[in-house]
Amino acid sequence: MAAEVQASELEASNPVQERRKHPRHRYIERLYVGKADGTWFTAMTYEISAGGLSAATPTILAVGDKVSLSPVVDKRVEAIVRRKNGAMYGFEFLDLPPQIEAKIVKLCATLPLFQSLIDS
């Protein structure tokens, strides 16, 4: 019973739970985003994880759009828009080859953890 009380107290004191599968790391780099119609535009990344990255761009995308991102560890990768908040987008990588995923994980290991304003 005491363990149940402690767990519920912990949840109450930390209402924002991390839902991501992979830790995010601070990563600020220029990125190019390619749309399905063949147009490319620039964006600026803010964080990266083994599962995706976030980037800001004034170009309008919709949640669910499939895009190409380049360069991600010096390669072009496919992704889908999962989140949109103003000009900030969350991209989930799609069908990453194991060698590219391994390079992203290796890159993340060299980067500091990302902390949003919510984490403060």
N, C-alpha and C positions, 0 to 999 in steps of 0.2 A: 504494500500500500504506500509506503514512504517513497518508493521509486516512482510510482505513478504521480504522486503529488509533486515531486521534484521535476519530473518531465513536463507536467502541465505548467508549473511555475516558470520553467525555462522558456516554453513556447510563448507564454503571456508576456515575458520580458523582452522577447525578440520576435515581434509579429512579422517582420520581413524575412521570409525564408528564401534562401538561394534555390532556384529551380533549375539552374543550368547543370548540364552533365559535366562540363569541363571548366576549370578555373580560367578567368579572364586575365589577360596581361596587357599592360599599357603598351601601345604600339602606334606611334604617330608617323605615318608615311603617306606619300602621294600614291593614289591608286587610280586605275582606269576601270570604268564600268562599261561593259558592252551590253546594249539592249538587243532584243530579238530582231529588231528591224535593221540591225547592223550599225547603228550609231554608237559612238563611244564618247564618254565625257569623264571629266576628272572628279575625284572625290578625295577626302582626307580621312584616313583611318584614325581611330582612337583607341581601339582595343582589339585583341585577337585571342582566340582559343583554338583548341584542336577541332572544334565543331563549327567555327565561323568567325565573323568579325563585325565590327560596327564602323560605319563611315558616314561622314556628312557630305552632302552635295545639294546644290540648288536645283538640280534636275529632278523632276517629279517621277517617282516610281510608285507602284501599287504593291501592297502586300500580296504575295503570290507570284509576282513577276519572276521569271527565270532570267538570270544575267550571267555574264562572264566577268571575272575579276582578274586584273593583271597589273603588276606582278604580285603574286603571293608566293613567297620563297622562290622568286625568279621564274615562276610558271604562271600559266593562265589556268584558272579553275572555274568550275561552274558553281553557281549558288542560286538560292531562292531568297527573295525578300520575306523575312518573317515578322519584322516589326518596323513601324514608322512612327516617328515623333518629330514633327516639323521637318527639318532638313536632315535629321539623323535617321539612319536606317540600320537595321540588324539583318545581316546576311548569314544564312546557314549554308555551309559547303555541301555540295552534292557529289556523290560517287567519287570521292577522292581516291586516287591510286595510293596503295600503301606507302610507297616511297615518298610521295608528297606529304601525306599525313605525318610520316616520321620526321620529315624536315620541319613541319610546322610545330610539332611537339618539341623538337630540339630547339627551335627558335624561342618558343615560349619559356623554356627552361632558363634562357639567358635574360629574360625580361622581368621587370618588377610587376607585382600583382596590380591589377587595375582596381581602383576604389572609386565608386561613383559618389555623388553628394549624399545619396541615400545611406551609403555605408558609413558616413561620418557620424 
